[in-house]
Amino acid sequence: MGIRARDVSKIVGDPPTRVIDELSLDIRDGEFVALTGRSGSGKSTLLYLLSSLDSVSAGRVELDGKDLSRISEDELHRFRNEKMGFVFQFHYLIAELTALENVLFPARRTGQHEARAPRARLLLDTFGLSGKHGRLPRQLSGGEQQRVAIARALIMEPRYLFADEPTGALDSASGEIVLKILREANMKSGTTIVLVTHDPDFAALAGRQIHLADGRVVA
């Protein structure tokens, strides 16, 4: 069913500023979409609205056929944990947990950590982290930490993955590895990916680009 936004606006601050302005779009299941635009264009705000991490001021967002404004908080939390993955510019790994434990953290919340452990090890190995399962985040490079964060986002085999500038803090080589991993997740597993990026080369790896300016889709 994908993602649908209809006449979505987001107004913040005092005096009020319209960050997203009556925006409508559709993202089909299995698409890899890049949200692009200059700083302040509203692309990260739109990602947060589409992913349910922020609420709209007007209009509606439907995810998998569900109107996000009409479902309970408990159902929304369950939906996020089971069907959505998130990757941000900062990895947000838990310092006291190993790489493997960090990957399994979403599964632990639903009591599936033992059943998901083989998948977690496979993801880490696939992402070039074999032999580093037991390392703490501080013992990993920035690129390796971000790969652990992506493995964590994929552990529950989500239908939707939202990534906000996941390569922003990485060097170009590490950034290319991260984008390759996301592209493979899209192609092999059919995961719907919405990526915010300011890098035109990375945006070009997506199947479709949506360019924003002043909170509106312009291309």
Phi and psi in degrees as GROMACS dihedral restraints (atoms count N, CA, C in turn):
[ dihedral_restraints ]
;  ai    aj    ak    al  type     phi  dphi    fc
    3     4     5     6     1    73.1    20    10
    4     5     6     7     1  -155.7    20    10
    6     7     8     9     1  -121.2    20    10
    7     8     9    10     1   131.8    20    10
    9    10    11    12     1  -129.6    20    10
   10    11    12    13     1   130.9    20    10
   12    13    14    15     1  -119.9    20    10
   13    14    15    16     1   131.6    20    10
   15    16    17    18     1  -128.8    20    10
   16    17    18    19     1   115.2    20    10
   18    19    20    21     1    51.5    20    10
   19    20    21    22     1    43.9    20    10
   21    22    23    24     1   -81.9    20    10
   22    23    24    25     1   131.8    20    10
   24    25    26    27     1  -129.5    20    10
   25    26    27    28     1   149.6    20    10
   27    28    29    30     1  -133.8    20    10
   28    29    30    31     1   121.3    20    10
   30    31    32    33     1  -118.0    20    10
   31    32    33    34     1   129.1    20    10
   33    34    35    36     1  -133.6    20    10
   34    35    36    37     1   160.3    20    10
   36    37    38    39     1    81.4    20    10
   37    38    39    40     1   176.1    20    10
   39    40    41    42     1  -144.0    20    10
   40    41    42    43     1   108.1    20    10
   42    43    44    45     1   -68.9    20    10
   43    44    45    46     1   153.6    20    10
   45    46    47    48     1   -65.4    20    10
   46    47    48    49     1   137.7    20    10
   48    49    50    51     1  -120.4    20    10
   49    50    51    52     1   130.8    20    10
   51    52    53    54     1   -88.0    20    10
   52    53    54    55     1   101.9    20    10
   54    55    56    57     1   -81.2    20    10
   55    56    57    58     1   -39.9    20    10
   57    58    59    60     1  -119.8    20    10
   58    59    60    61     1   132.4    20    10
   60    61    62    63     1  -122.5    20    10
   61    62    63    64     1    94.9    20    10
   63    64    65    66     1    46.6    20    10
   64    65    66    67     1    54.5    20    10
   66    67    68    69     1   -94.1    20    10
   67    68    69    70     1   137.5    20    10
   69    70    71    72     1  -129.6    20    10
   70    71    72    73     1   139.0    20    10
   72    73    74    75     1  -162.1    20    10
   73    74    75    76     1   163.6    20    10
   75    76    77    78     1  -130.2    20    10
   76    77    78    79     1   135.6    20    10
   78    79    80    81     1  -123.7    20    10
   79    80    81    82     1   118.4    20    10
   81    82    83    84     1   -77.6    20    10
   82    83    84    85     1   154.9    20    10
   84    85    86    87     1   -55.9    20    10
   85    86    87    88     1   134.5    20    10
   87    88    89    90     1    86.1    20    10
   88    89    90    91     1    -0.1    20    10
   90    91    92    93     1   -79.4    20    10
   91    92    93    94     1   153.5    20    10
   93    94    95    96     1  -116.7    20    10
   94    95    96    97     1   107.2    20    10
   96    97    98    99     1  -115.7    20    10
   97    98    99   100     1   134.4    20    10
   99   100   101   102     1  -105.6    20    10
  100   101   102   103     1   128.4    20    10
  102   103   104   105     1   -94.3    20    10
  103   104   105   106     1   120.0    20    10
  105   106   107   108     1  -124.1    20    10
  106   107   108   109     1   167.3    20    10
  108   109   110   111     1   148.5    20    10
  109   110   111   112     1   165.4    20    10
  111   112   113   114     1   -67.7    20    10
  112   113   114   115     1   164.7    20    10
  114   115   116   117     1   -57.4    20    10
  115   116   117   118     1   131.7    20    10
  117   118   119   120     1    88.3    20    10
  118   119   120   121     1     3.2    20    10
  120   121   122   123     1   -76.6    20    10
  121   122   123   124     1   -16.1    20    10
  123   124   125   126     1   104.5    20    10
  124   125   126   127     1     6.8    20    10
  126   127   128   129     1   -67.2    20    10
  127   128   129   130     1   -42.1    20    10
  129   130   131   132     1   -69.2    20    10
  130   131   132   133     1   -38.9    20    10
  132   133   134   135     1   -60.0    20    10
  133   134   135   136     1   -43.0    20    10
  135   136   137   138     1   -63.0    20    10
  136   137   138   139     1   -41.4    20    10
  138   139   140   141     1   -57.9    20    10
  139   140   141   142     1   -42.9    20    10
  141   142   143   144     1   -66.7    20    10
  142   143   144   145     1   -34.7    20    10
  144   145   146   147     1   -70.3    20    10
  145   146   147   148     1   -43.8    20    10
  147   148   149   150     1   -66.3    20    10
  148   149   150   151     1   -28.8    20    10
  150   151   152   153     1   -94.9    20    10
  151   152   153   154     1     1.4    20    10
  153   154   155   156     1    77.6    20    10
  154   155   156   157     1     4.7    20    10
  156   157   158   159     1   -77.9    20    10
  157   158   159   160     1   -12.4    20    10
  159   160   161   162     1  -141.0    20    10
  160   161   162   163     1   157.4    20    10
  162   163   164   165     1  -104.4    20    10
  163   164   165   166     1   149.0    20    10
  165   166   167   168     1   -76.8    20    10
  166   167   168   169     1   153.6    20    10
  168   169   170   171     1   -84.8    20    10
  169   170   171   172     1   -29.6    20    10
  171   172   173   174     1  -156.6    20    10
  172   173   174   175     1   159.8    20    10
  174   175   176   177     1    85.1    20    10
  175   176   177   178     1  -165.7    20    10
  177   178   179   180     1  -148.9    20    10
  178   179   180   181     1   152.4    20    10
  180   181   182   183     1  -121.4    20    10
  181   182   183   184     1   129.1    20    10
  183   184   185   186     1  -114.3    20    10
  184   185   186   187     1   132.2    20    10
  186   187   188   189     1  -127.1    20    10
  187   188   189   190     1   119.7    20    10
  189   190   191   192     1    58.6    20    10
  190   191   192   193     1    33.6    20    10
  192   193   194   195     1    82.1    20    10
  193   194   195   196     1     2.2    20    10
  195   196   197   198     1  -104.5    20    10
  196   197   198   199     1   129.4    20    10
  198   199   200   201     1   -76.5    20    10
  199   200   201   202     1   113.7    20    10
  201   202   203   204     1   -62.7    20    10
  202   203   204   205     1   -23.2    20    10
  204   205   206   207     1   -82.0    20    10
  205   206   207   208     1    -7.6    20    10
  207   208   209   210     1  -114.8    20    10
  208   209   210   211     1     7.5    20    10
  210   211   212   213     1  -110.0    20    10
  211   212   213   214     1   154.5    20    10
  213   214   215   216     1   -69.7    20    10
  214   215   216   217     1   161.2    20    10
  216   217   218   219     1   -62.2    20    10
  217   218   219   220     1   -39.0    20    10
  219   220   221   222     1   -64.0    20    10
  220   221   222   223     1   -43.7    20    10
  222   223   224   225     1   -65.5    20    10
  223   224   225   226     1   -37.5    20    10
  225   226   227   228     1   -65.6    20    10
  226   227   228   229     1   -43.0    20    10
  228   229   230   231     1   -61.5    20    10
  229   230   231   232     1   -43.1    20    10
  231   232   233   234     1   -64.8    20    10
  232   233   234   235     1   -41.5    20    10
  234   235   236   237     1   -63.9    20    10
  235   236   237   238     1   -43.2    20    10
  237   238   239   240     1   -60.5    20    10
  238   239   240   241     1   -45.6    20    10
  240   241   242   243     1   -69.5    20    10
  241   242   243   244     1   -34.2    20    10
  243   244   245   246     1   -92.0    20    10
  244   245   246   247     1   -30.2    20    10
  246   247   248   249     1  -124.3    20    10
  247   248   249   250     1    -0.6    20    10
  249   250   251   252     1  -129.2    20    10
  250   251   252   253     1   143.8    20    10
  252   253   254   255     1  -126.3    20    10
  253   254   255   256     1   150.5    20    10
  255   256   257   258     1  -132.8    20    10
  256   257   258   259     1   136.1    20    10
  258   259   260   261     1  -133.0    20    10
  259   260   261   262     1   131.7    20    10
  261   262   263   264     1  -119.4    20    10
  262   263   264   265     1   176.1    20    10
  264   265   266   267     1   -62.4    20    10
  265   266   267   268     1   -39.3    20    10
  267   268   269   270     1   -97.3    20    10
  268   269   270   271     1   141.9    20    10
  270   271   272   273     1   -73.1    20    10
  271   272   273   274     1   -28.2    20    10
  273   274   275   276     1    55.6    20    10
  274   275   276   277     1    37.9    20    10
  276   277   278   279     1   -76.1    20    10
  277   278   279   280     1   152.5    20    10
  279   280   281   282     1   -83.9    20    10
  280   281   282   283     1   119.7    20    10
  282   283   284   285     1   -59.9    20    10
  283   284   285   286     1   -32.7    20    10
  285   286   287   288     1   -84.8    20    10
  286   287   288   289     1    -7.6    20    10
  288   289   290   291     1  -102.9    20    10
  289   290   291   292     1   147.4    20    10
  291   292   293   294     1   -71.1    20    10
  292   293   294   295     1   171.5    20    10
  294   295   296   297     1   -56.7    20    10
  295   296   297   298     1   -47.2    20    10
  297   298   299   300     1   -63.0    20    10
  298   299   300   301     1   -43.7    20    10
  300   301   302   303     1   -65.3    20    10
  301   302   303   304     1   -36.8    20    10
  303   304   305   306     1   -63.6    20    10
  304   305   306   307     1   -42.9    20    10
  306   307   308   309     1   -61.9    20    10
  307   308   309   310     1   -38.1    20    10
  309   310   311   312     1   -84.0    20    10
  310   311   312   313     1    -3.0    20    10
  312   313   314   315     1   -57.6    20    10
  313   314   315   316     1   -45.3    20    10
  315   316   317   318     1   -62.3    20    10
  316   317   318   319     1   -33.9    20    10
  318   319   320   321     1   -71.8    20    10
  319   320   321   322     1   -30.4    20    10
  321   322   323   324     1   -64.2    20    10
  322   323   324   325     1   -33.1    20    10
  324   325   326   327     1   -64.7    20    10
  325   326   327   328     1   -23.7    20    10
  327   328   329   330     1  -112.0    20    10
  328   329   330   331     1    13.0    20    10
  330   331   332   333     1    70.6    20    10
  331   332   333   334     1    22.1    20    10
  333   334   335   336     1  -107.1    20    10
  334   335   336   337     1    12.4    20    10
  336   337   338   339     1   -64.7    20    10
  337   338   339   340     1   -35.8    20    10
  339   340   341   342     1   -70.6    20    10
  340   341   342   343     1   -42.2    20    10
  342   343   344   345     1   -67.1    20    10
  343   344   345   346     1   -30.8    20    10
  345   346   347   348     1   -90.7    20    10
  346   347   348   349     1    -5.9    20    10
  348   349   350   351     1   -58.0    20    10
  349   350   351   352     1   -43.6    20    10
  351   352   353   354     1   -60.0    20    10
  352   353   354   355     1   -39.6    20    10
  354   355   356   357     1   -64.7    20    10
  355   356   357   358     1   -39.6    20    10
  357   358   359   360     1   -61.8    20    10
  358   359   360   361     1   -44.0    20    10
  360   361   362   363     1   -64.3    20    10
  361   362   363   364     1   -40.5    20    10
  363   364   365   366     1   -64.2    20    10
  364   365   366   367     1   -42.6    20    10
  366   367   368   369     1   -61.1    20    10
  367   368   369   370     1   -46.3    20    10
  369   370   371   372     1   -62.3    20    10
  370   371   372   373     1   -42.6    20    10
  372   373   374   375     1   -64.2    20    10
  373   374   375   376     1   -43.1    20    10
  375   376   377   378     1   -62.7    20    10
  376   377   378   379     1   -32.1    20    10
  378   379   380   381     1   -89.0    20    10
  379   380   381   382     1    14.0    20    10
  381   382   383   384     1    79.2    20    10
  382   383   384   385     1    26.9    20    10
  384   385   386   387     1  -118.7    20    10
  385   386   387   388     1    22.6    20    10
  387   388   389   390     1   -62.6    20    10
  388   389   390   391     1   139.4    20    10
  390   391   392   393     1    85.5    20    10
  391   392   393   394     1    -3.2    20    10
  393   394   395   396     1  -120.9    20    10
  394   395   396   397     1    15.3    20    10
  396   397   398   399     1   -59.4    20    10
  397   398   399   400     1   -35.4    20    10
  399   400   401   402     1   -93.1    20    10
  400   401   402   403     1     5.4    20    10
  402   403   404   405     1   -83.3    20    10
  403   404   405   406     1   147.0    20    10
  405   406   407   408     1   -81.2    20    10
  406   407   408   409     1   158.6    20    10
  408   409   410   411     1   -51.7    20    10
  409   410   411   412     1   -38.6    20    10
  411   412   413   414     1   -67.5    20    10
  412   413   414   415     1   -14.9    20    10
  414   415   416   417     1   -93.6    20    10
  415   416   417   418     1     6.5    20    10
  417   418   419   420     1  -116.9    20    10
  418   419   420   421     1   153.6    20    10
  420   421   422   423     1   -73.1    20    10
  421   422   423   424     1   169.9    20    10
  423   424   425   426     1   -60.6    20    10
  424   425   426   427     1   -42.0    20    10
  426   427   428   429     1   -65.5    20    10
  427   428   429   430     1   -38.7    20    10
  429   430   431   432     1   -67.4    20    10
  430   431   432   433     1   -39.5    20    10
  432   433   434   435     1   -61.4    20    10
  433   434   435   436     1   -40.6    20    10
  435   436   437   438     1   -68.5    20    10
  436   437   438   439     1   -33.9    20    10
  438   439   440   441     1   -67.0    20    10
  439   440   441   442     1   -36.8    20    10
  441   442   443   444     1   -62.2    20    10
  442   443   444   445     1   -41.5    20    10
  444   445   446   447     1   -63.2    20    10
  445   446   447   448     1   -37.8    20    10
  447   448   449   450     1   -69.4    20    10
  448   449   450   451     1   -40.7    20    10
  450   451   452   453     1   -59.1    20    10
  451   452   453   454     1   -40.7    20    10
  453   454   455   456     1   -61.6    20    10
  454   455   456   457     1   -40.2    20    10
  456   457   458   459     1   -67.5    20    10
  457   458   459   460     1   -25.2    20    10
  459   460   461   462     1   -99.2    20    10
  460   461   462   463     1    -5.4    20    10
  462   463   464   465     1   -61.6    20    10
  463   464   465   466     1   -33.4    20    10
  465   466   467   468     1   -90.2    20    10
  466   467   468   469     1    10.4    20    10
  468   469   470   471     1    52.2    20    10
  469   470   471   472     1    59.0    20    10
  471   472   473   474     1   -69.0    20    10
  472   473   474   475     1   152.4    20    10
  474   475   476   477     1   -79.3    20    10
  475   476   477   478     1   -26.5    20    10
  477   478   479   480     1  -129.5    20    10
  478   479   480   481     1   132.6    20    10
  480   481   482   483     1  -125.3    20    10
  481   482   483   484     1   126.3    20    10
  483   484   485   486     1  -112.9    20    10
  484   485   486   487     1   124.9    20    10
  486   487   488   489     1  -127.1    20    10
  487   488   489   490     1   119.9    20    10
  489   490   491   492     1  -106.5    20    10
  490   491   492   493     1   102.3    20    10
  492   493   494   495     1    48.1    20    10
  493   494   495   496     1    53.2    20    10
  495   496   497   498     1   -67.6    20    10
  496   497   498   499     1   -14.3    20    10
  498   499   500   501     1  -106.1    20    10
  499   500   501   502     1     4.1    20    10
  501   502   503   504     1   -61.2    20    10
  502   503   504   505     1   -31.1    20    10
  504   505   506   507     1  -102.3    20    10
  505   506   507   508     1    10.5    20    10
  507   508   509   510     1  -110.0    20    10
  508   509   510   511     1   157.0    20    10
  510   511   512   513     1   -72.1    20    10
  511   512   513   514     1   168.4    20    10
  513   514   515   516     1   -62.6    20    10
  514   515   516   517     1   -38.0    20    10
  516   517   518   519     1   -65.5    20    10
  517   518   519   520     1   -45.7    20    10
  519   520   521   522     1   -66.1    20    10
  520   521   522   523     1   -37.0    20    10
  522   523   524   525     1   -62.4    20    10
  523   524   525   526     1   -39.4    20    10
  525   526   527   528     1   -65.7    20    10
  526   527   528   529     1   -38.0    20    10
  528   529   530   531     1   -63.0    20    10
  529   530   531   532     1   -44.4    20    10
  531   532   533   534     1   -61.1    20    10
  532   533   534   535     1   -46.2    20    10
  534   535   536   537     1   -66.2    20    10
  535   536   537   538     1   -35.1    20    10
  537   538   539   540     1   -62.7    20    10
  538   539   540   541     1   -41.4    20    10
  540   541   542   543     1   -62.4    20    10
  541   542   543   544     1   -44.6    20    10
  543   544   545   546     1   -63.0    20    10
  544   545   546   547     1   -41.9    20    10
  546   547   548   549     1   -63.9    20    10
  547   548   549   550     1   -40.4    20    10
  549   550   551   552     1   -66.0    20    10
  550   551   552   553     1   -37.3    20    10
  552   553   554   555     1   -62.1    20    10
  553   554   555   556     1   -37.9    20    10
  555   556   557   558     1   -68.9    20    10
  556   557   558   559     1   -45.7    20    10
  558   559   560   561     1   -75.4    20    10
  559   560   561   562     1   -39.8    20    10
  561   562   563   564     1   -86.1    20    10
  562   563   564   565     1   -36.0    20    10
  564   565   566   567     1  -107.0    20    10
  565   566   567   568     1    -8.4    20    10
  567   568   569   570     1    72.4    20    10
  568   569   570   571     1    19.2    20    10
  570   571   572   573     1   -66.7    20    10
  571   572   573   574     1   129.8    20    10
  573   574   575   576     1   -75.5    20    10
  574   575   576   577     1   123.3    20    10
  576   577   578   579     1  -120.0    20    10
  577   578   579   580     1   130.5    20    10
  579   580   581   582     1  -117.6    20    10
  580   581   582   583     1   116.7    20    10
  582   583   584   585     1  -117.9    20    10
  583   584   585   586     1   127.4    20    10
  585   586   587   588     1   -94.9    20    10
  586   587   588   589     1   126.7    20    10
  588   589   590   591     1  -151.0    20    10
  589   590   591   592     1   148.4    20    10
  591   592   593   594     1  -100.6    20    10
  592   593   594   595     1    -4.1    20    10
  594   595   596   597     1   -92.7    20    10
  595   596   597   598     1   114.8    20    10
  597   598   599   600     1   -63.4    20    10
  598   599   600   601     1   -30.5    20    10
  600   601   602   603     1   -67.4    20    10
  601   602   603   604     1   -41.4    20    10
  603   604   605   606     1   -70.0    20    10
  604   605   606   607     1   -39.4    20    10
  606   607   608   609     1   -60.5    20    10
  607   608   609   610     1   -33.5    20    10
  609   610   611   612     1   -67.0    20    10
  610   611   612   613     1   -18.4    20    10
  612   613   614   615     1   -75.9    20    10
  613   614   615   616     1   -17.5    20    10
  615   616   617   618     1   -76.7    20    10
  616   617   618   619     1   160.0    20    10
  618   619   620   621     1   -74.6    20    10
  619   620   621   622     1   -25.3    20    10
  621   622   623   624     1  -150.7    20    10
  622   623   624   625     1   143.0    20    10
  624   625   626   627     1  -113.0    20    10
  625   626   627   628     1   136.0    20    10
  627   628   629   630     1  -116.7    20    10
  628   629   630   631     1   114.0    20    10
  630   631   632   633     1   -98.6    20    10
  631   632   633   634     1   128.9    20    10
  633   634   635   636     1  -110.5    20    10
  634   635   636   637     1   147.8    20    10
  636   637   638   639     1  -147.9    20    10
  637   638   639   640     1   129.2    20    10
  639   640   641   642     1    53.6    20    10
  640   641   642   643     1    39.4    20    10
  642   643   644   645     1    76.9    20    10
  643   644   645   646     1    12.2    20    10
  645   646   647   648     1  -128.9    20    10
  646   647   648   649     1   152.7    20    10
  648   649   650   651     1   -77.6    20    10
  649   650   651   652     1   123.1    20    10
  651   652   653   654     1  -113.2    20    10
  652   653   654   655     1   -13.7    20    10
